[in-house]
Amino acid sequence: MNKKRNSLPKFKKEADERAYWESHDSSGHVDWSKASRVRLPNLMPSTKAISLRLPVDLLERIKTAANKRDVPYQSLIKVWLAEKLDVA
């Protein structure tokens, strides 16, 4: 099916383009039937720093466990939290 696609307007600023796509459907501009999945392996997920107060003894035990696994203790905490949420 060769459906005529609408041409895209020229945007002066990224904010203008963002506003356009918030109020318009892309199906008139893109042939999604020809789309394919892509992998972007180098993208880092968005993170947010938090402050978490832990008892000193608990933090030392976490650091010891992380050291045994040869991983940073903050990474180990993230893994444990994710595992706990996946089980729930």
Number of C-alpha atoms within 10 A of each C-alpha: 4 5 7 9 11 11 9 11 8 8 11 8 8 9 9 12 14 11 10 13 10 10 8 10 10 13 10 14 13 14 13 10 7 6 8 6 5 6 6 7 6 6 7 7 6 5 6 5 5 6 5 6 7 9 8 9 9 10 14 13 12 17 19 13 15 17 13 9 11 11 12 13 19 12 11 18 15 11 12 12 11 11 11 10 9 8 6 5
